[in-house]
């Protein structure tokens, strides 16, 4: 499973090309598509991104919802109909489609933000504000993470 950690800010050129951080490209190796899948976040002014194999897991999870239900239709339309497969070029760059860059207000630089099994692509200034607010929420609510039990023999 791919694991994305840390935050990296990279330049975006006039053609919309941006280098995906090397550690993120390494995490994506061995997937069935040599690139990333990206779509507009429906919660924030950011781009959600992941491996194609993670999108397959999302599809399977969506299949568990009632077929043709309003919830299933809304999620499929929001995530899958809006998704773009962005292949890596020879230099490890992707081209951000204008619809995605505009949604996230990305112009000359992009912040790649690890989120464990996925990552997001933000305008750096927007992410800085988001991260500050998230830290305050965590501190105010005393948020914690409960680790899942390790499988036997691991």
PASEBA-1860 file (N, C-alpha, C; in nm, 3 decimals):
! residues 154
1> XXXXXXXX> 0.085/-0.117/0.000/0.000/0.000/0.000/0.089/0.124/0.000 ~ 0.053/0.223/-0.079/0.127/0.348/-0.086/0.110/0.425/0.044 ~ 0.218/0.490/0.088/0.213/0.574/0.207/0.275/0.709/0.173 ~ 0.197/0.814/0.192/0.240/0.949/0.158/0.253/1.030/0.286 ~ 0.376/1.079/0.314/0.399/1.160/0.433/0.476/1.285/0.395 ~ 0.466/1.386/0.478/0.538/1.512/0.466/0.466/1.608/0.370 ~ 0.522/1.728/0.360/0.470/1.831/0.270/0.585/1.885/0.188 ~ 0.562/1.898/0.058/0.662/1.948/-0.035/0.598/2.057/-0.121
9> XXXXXXXX> 0.669/2.164/-0.144/0.620/2.270/-0.232/0.708/2.272/-0.357 ~ 0.644/2.257/-0.473/0.715/2.255/-0.601/0.658/2.360/-0.695 ~ 0.742/2.407/-0.784/0.703/2.507/-0.883/0.613/2.444/-0.990 ~ 0.519/2.523/-1.039/0.434/2.484/-1.151/0.477/2.570/-1.269 ~ 0.507/2.507/-1.384/0.550/2.587/-1.499/0.429/2.639/-1.577 ~ 0.456/2.718/-1.680/0.349/2.781/-1.759/0.257/2.680/-1.827 ~ 0.306/2.560/-1.850/0.224/2.456/-1.914/0.144/2.375/-1.812 ~ 0.155/2.409/-1.684/0.083/2.338/-1.580/0.154/2.213/-1.531
17> XXXXXXXX> 0.282/2.197/-1.568/0.358/2.080/-1.524/0.417/2.106/-1.387 ~ 0.412/2.003/-1.304/0.469/2.011/-1.169/0.530/1.875/-1.136 ~ 0.644/1.880/-1.071/0.712/1.757/-1.031/0.647/1.699/-0.906 ~ 0.613/1.572/-0.913/0.560/1.501/-0.797/0.681/1.464/-0.710 ~ 0.674/1.489/-0.580/0.789/1.458/-0.494/0.840/1.315/-0.513 ~ 0.971/1.301/-0.510/1.033/1.170/-0.534/0.979/1.063/-0.439 ~ 0.961/1.097/-0.311/0.911/0.995/-0.217/0.768/0.953/-0.251 ~ 0.689/1.043/-0.307/0.553/1.008/-0.349/0.559/0.917/-0.471
25> XXXXXXXX> 0.648/0.948/-0.567/0.662/0.861/-0.685/0.708/0.722/-0.644 ~ 0.799/0.715/-0.547/0.845/0.585/-0.497/0.728/0.507/-0.438 ~ 0.644/0.574/-0.360/0.528/0.509/-0.299/0.430/0.457/-0.404 ~ 0.430/0.519/-0.522/0.336/0.481/-0.628/0.390/0.370/-0.717 ~ 0.515/0.333/-0.703/0.573/0.227/-0.786/0.497/0.097/-0.768 ~ 0.487/0.022/-0.876/0.422/-0.108/-0.869/0.272/-0.102/-0.887 ~ 0.218/0.017/-0.906/0.074/0.030/-0.930/0.045/-0.006/-1.076 ~ -0.079/-0.025/-1.107/-0.117/-0.064/-1.243/-0.122/0.054/-1.340
33> XXXXXXXX> -0.099/0.176/-1.289/-0.095/0.297/-1.373/0.024/0.379/-1.325 ~ 0.110/0.421/-1.417/0.230/0.497/-1.382/0.198/0.646/-1.375 ~ 0.136/0.683/-1.266/0.096/0.821/-1.245/0.005/0.829/-1.124 ~ -0.076/0.934/-1.120/-0.169/0.953/-1.010/-0.309/0.974/-1.064 ~ -0.406/0.954/-0.979/-0.545/0.989/-1.010/-0.579/1.107/-0.921 ~ -0.639/1.210/-0.981/-0.669/1.332/-0.905/-0.810/1.380/-0.936 ~ -0.874/1.438/-0.834/-1.007/1.495/-0.853/-1.027/1.609/-0.754 ~ -1.124/1.695/-0.783/-1.152/1.808/-0.695/-1.208/1.758/-0.562
41> XXXXXXXX> -1.155/1.813/-0.453/-1.211/1.782/-0.322/-1.349/1.842/-0.315 ~ -1.442/1.771/-0.256/-1.576/1.827/-0.238/-1.588/1.893/-0.102 ~ -1.478/1.895/-0.025/-1.481/1.957/0.108/-1.395/2.082/0.117 ~ -1.289/2.089/0.042/-1.191/2.198/0.052/-1.148/2.244/-0.087 ~ -1.079/2.358/-0.092/-1.023/2.409/-0.217/-0.887/2.342/-0.240 ~ -0.891/2.212/-0.262/-0.771/2.133/-0.285/-0.800/2.022/-0.386 ~ -0.695/1.957/-0.429/-0.705/1.843/-0.520/-0.675/1.717/-0.440 ~ -0.763/1.620/-0.446/-0.740/1.489/-0.384/-0.662/1.405/-0.485
49> XXXXXXXX> -0.563/1.330/-0.438/-0.483/1.248/-0.529/-0.446/1.116/-0.462 ~ -0.433/1.013/-0.546/-0.398/0.881/-0.495/-0.354/0.792/-0.610 ~ -0.319/0.670/-0.576/-0.284/0.569/-0.676/-0.411/0.513/-0.739 ~ -0.399/0.459/-0.858/-0.514/0.397/-0.925/-0.568/0.281/-0.842 ~ -0.480/0.210/-0.772/-0.526/0.097/-0.691/-0.614/0.146/-0.575 ~ -0.585/0.264/-0.521/-0.671/0.322/-0.417/-0.808/0.358/-0.477 ~ -0.810/0.406/-0.600/-0.937/0.437/-0.667/-1.020/0.310/-0.685 ~ -0.953/0.198/-0.712/-1.024/0.071/-0.723/-1.088/0.033/-0.589
57> XXXXXXXX> -1.014/0.058/-0.478/-1.070/0.033/-0.345/-1.191/0.123/-0.319 ~ -1.181/0.250/-0.359/-1.295/0.341/-0.343/-1.415/0.292/-0.423 ~ -1.389/0.243/-0.543/-1.496/0.191/-0.627/-1.565/0.072/-0.561 ~ -1.486/-0.018/-0.504/-1.544/-0.133/-0.435/-1.626/-0.090/-0.315 ~ -1.578/0.011/-0.243/-1.653/0.062/-0.129/-1.783/0.128/-0.173 ~ -1.778/0.199/-0.284/-1.898/0.262/-0.339/-1.998/0.156/-0.385 ~ -1.947/0.044/-0.435/-2.035/-0.066/-0.477/-2.112/-0.126/-0.359 ~ -2.062/-0.105/-0.237/-2.130/-0.158/-0.119/-2.255/-0.076/-0.084
65> XXXXXXXX> -2.265/0.045/-0.139/-2.385/0.126/-0.117/-2.497/0.075/-0.207 ~ -2.620/0.108/-0.173/-2.733/0.068/-0.256/-2.718/0.126/-0.396 ~ -2.718/0.036/-0.496/-2.706/0.077/-0.635/-2.818/0.173/-0.670 ~ -2.785/0.283/-0.734/-2.880/0.385/-0.779/-2.938/0.468/-0.664 ~ -2.886/0.453/-0.542/-2.933/0.538/-0.433/-2.880/0.680/-0.455 ~ -2.942/0.776/-0.391/-2.899/0.915/-0.404/-2.755/0.931/-0.354 ~ -2.720/0.864/-0.244/-2.585/0.873/-0.188/-2.482/0.814/-0.284 ~ -2.511/0.697/-0.339/-2.419/0.632/-0.432/-2.402/0.717/-0.556
73> XXXXXXXX> -2.511/0.771/-0.609/-2.505/0.854/-0.729/-2.424/0.980/-0.704 ~ -2.449/1.046/-0.590/-2.379/1.171/-0.560/-2.228/1.147/-0.545 ~ -2.189/1.042/-0.475/-2.047/1.015/-0.457/-1.980/0.975/-0.588 ~ -2.046/0.892/-0.668/-1.989/0.852/-0.797/-1.970/0.974/-0.887 ~ -2.070/1.061/-0.890/-2.061/1.182/-0.973/-1.954/1.277/-0.922 ~ -1.940/1.286/-0.792/-1.844/1.379/-0.732/-1.701/1.329/-0.743 ~ -1.680/1.200/-0.727/-1.544/1.146/-0.726/-1.504/1.092/-0.862 ~ -1.572/0.992/-0.912/-1.527/0.922/-1.031/-1.549/0.999/-1.160
81> XXXXXXXX> -1.660/1.068/-1.172/-1.685/1.144/-1.295/-1.590/1.262/-1.307 ~ -1.534/1.305/-1.195/-1.445/1.422/-1.190/-1.297/1.384/-1.190 ~ -1.266/1.255/-1.185/-1.128/1.210/-1.171/-1.051/1.217/-1.302 ~ -0.921/1.246/-1.289/-0.830/1.253/-1.404/-0.712/1.161/-1.376 ~ -0.677/1.078/-1.474/-0.555/0.999/-1.465/-0.443/1.086/-1.519 ~ -0.343/1.114/-1.436/-0.233/1.203/-1.471/-0.104/1.122/-1.476 ~ -0.059/1.085/-1.597/0.063/1.004/-1.608/0.188/1.087/-1.579 ~ 0.291/1.019/-1.527/0.421/1.083/-1.508/0.490/1.097/-1.642
89> XXXXXXXX> 0.558/1.209/-1.663/0.645/1.220/-1.781/0.781/1.164/-1.741 ~ 0.878/1.172/-1.829/1.011/1.118/-1.803/1.084/1.183/-1.688 ~ 1.039/1.302/-1.647/1.102/1.373/-1.535/1.022/1.364/-1.406 ~ 0.920/1.278/-1.402/0.840/1.263/-1.281/0.739/1.373/-1.259 ~ 0.704/1.443/-1.368/0.605/1.550/-1.358/0.469/1.503/-1.407 ~ 0.366/1.573/-1.360/0.231/1.558/-1.411/0.186/1.693/-1.463 ~ 0.084/1.692/-1.546/0.023/1.817/-1.591/-0.109/1.831/-1.517 ~ -0.121/1.941/-1.441/-0.246/1.967/-1.370/-0.350/2.021/-1.467
97> XXXXXXXX> -0.461/1.950/-1.487/-0.566/2.004/-1.574/-0.616/2.138/-1.520 ~ -0.645/2.232/-1.607/-0.691/2.364/-1.562/-0.808/2.359/-1.465 ~ -0.903/2.267/-1.486/-1.019/2.260/-1.396/-0.976/2.227/-1.253 ~ -0.874/2.145/-1.238/-0.824/2.111/-1.104/-0.744/2.227/-1.045 ~ -0.654/2.284/-1.125/-0.572/2.395/-1.077/-0.660/2.514/-1.036 ~ -0.762/2.542/-1.114/-0.852/2.653/-1.081/-0.928/2.625/-0.952 ~ -0.975/2.503/-0.935/-1.049/2.467/-0.813/-0.964/2.494/-0.688 ~ -0.835/2.462/-0.696/-0.745/2.476/-0.582/-0.670/2.609/-0.581
105> XXXXXXXX> -0.698/2.697/-0.677/-0.629/2.826/-0.690/-0.477/2.809/-0.699 ~ -0.434/2.704/-0.768/-0.291/2.679/-0.786/-0.244/2.754/-0.910 ~ -0.138/2.834/-0.893/-0.084/2.909/-1.006/0.062/2.873/-1.029 ~ 0.153/2.932/-0.950/0.296/2.912/-0.975/0.364/2.811/-0.885 ~ 0.296/2.764/-0.781/0.354/2.659/-0.696/0.242/2.574/-0.637 ~ 0.278/2.452/-0.600/0.181/2.357/-0.546/0.241/2.286/-0.427 ~ 0.161/2.273/-0.322/0.203/2.200/-0.202/0.146/2.059/-0.209 ~ 0.234/1.960/-0.208/0.194/1.819/-0.205/0.192/1.779/-0.058
113> XXXXXXXX> 0.075/1.740/-0.008/0.055/1.717/0.134/0.019/1.570/0.158 ~ 0.108/1.497/0.224/0.082/1.357/0.254/-0.031/1.341/0.352 ~ -0.115/1.240/0.326/-0.229/1.210/0.413/-0.239/1.059/0.438 ~ -0.124/0.993/0.444/-0.126/0.848/0.466/-0.144/0.776/0.333 ~ -0.260/0.717/0.310/-0.282/0.640/0.187/-0.319/0.727/0.068 ~ -0.336/0.858/0.090/-0.365/0.952/-0.018/-0.282/1.078/0.004 ~ -0.291/1.171/-0.091/-0.230/1.301/-0.069/-0.317/1.407/-0.134 ~ -0.289/1.531/-0.098/-0.362/1.644/-0.155/-0.262/1.739/-0.219
121> XXXXXXXX> -0.314/1.818/-0.314/-0.233/1.921/-0.379/-0.304/2.054/-0.355 ~ -0.237/2.146/-0.287/-0.293/2.273/-0.245/-0.214/2.391/-0.303 ~ -0.277/2.507/-0.306/-0.203/2.632/-0.316/-0.133/2.646/-0.181 ~ -0.003/2.670/-0.178/0.070/2.670/-0.051/0.011/2.762/0.056 ~ -0.032/2.882/0.018/-0.087/2.975/0.117/-0.218/2.922/0.175 ~ -0.299/2.863/0.092/-0.427/2.807/0.137/-0.403/2.692/0.233 ~ -0.305/2.606/0.200/-0.276/2.495/0.290/-0.224/2.544/0.425 ~ -0.140/2.647/0.426/-0.088/2.699/0.552/-0.202/2.741/0.644
129> XXXXXXXX> -0.303/2.808/0.589/-0.419/2.849/0.670/-0.498/2.727/0.716 ~ -0.517/2.631/0.625/-0.590/2.508/0.659/-0.518/2.432/0.771 ~ -0.387/2.419/0.760/-0.310/2.344/0.860/-0.315/2.413/0.996 ~ -0.306/2.545/0.998/-0.317/2.619/1.125/-0.452/2.593/1.190 ~ -0.559/2.600/1.111/-0.694/2.576/1.165/-0.708/2.432/1.213 ~ -0.650/2.336/1.139/-0.658/2.196/1.180/-0.584/2.172/1.311 ~ -0.469/2.234/1.326/-0.394/2.219/1.451/-0.472/2.274/1.569 ~ -0.539/2.386/1.548/-0.621/2.444/1.655/-0.737/2.351/1.691
137> XXXXXXXX> -0.802/2.292/1.591/-0.913/2.199/1.618/-0.864/2.078/1.696 ~ -0.750/2.024/1.657/-0.694/1.908/1.727/-0.666/1.944/1.872 ~ -0.604/2.059/1.895/-0.571/2.101/2.031/-0.697/2.126/2.115 ~ -0.796/2.190/2.056/-0.919/2.222/2.128/-0.997/2.097/2.167 ~ -0.998/1.999/2.078/-1.079/1.879/2.101/-0.998/1.764/2.161 ~ -0.867/1.782/2.175/-0.785/1.675/2.230/-0.792/1.549/2.146 ~ -0.794/1.566/2.014/-0.808/1.452/1.924/-0.693/1.353/1.940 ~ -0.725/1.226/1.930/-0.625/1.119/1.939/-0.652/1.017/1.828
145> XXXXXXXX> -0.559/0.927/1.812/-0.572/0.819/1.714/-0.558/0.687/1.787 ~ -0.653/0.599/1.769/-0.644/0.465/1.827/-0.582/0.373/1.722 ~ -0.468/0.315/1.758/-0.402/0.223/1.665/-0.481/0.093/1.655 ~ -0.492/0.042/1.533/-0.557/-0.086/1.513/-0.466/-0.197/1.564 ~ -0.523/-0.306/1.611/-0.438/-0.417/1.657/-0.356/-0.472/1.539 ~ -0.234/-0.511/1.569/-0.149/-0.570/1.466/-0.196/-0.711/1.437 ~ -0.192/-0.750/1.309/-0.227/-0.889/1.277/-0.128/-0.984/1.343 ~ -0.174/-1.100/1.383/-0.087/-1.198/1.448/0.024/-1.237/1.352
153> XX> 0.144/-1.245/1.406/0.259/-1.283/1.325/0.326/-1.165/1.257 ~ 0.275/-1.045/1.278/0.336/-0.927/1.213/0.444/-0.866/1.298
END
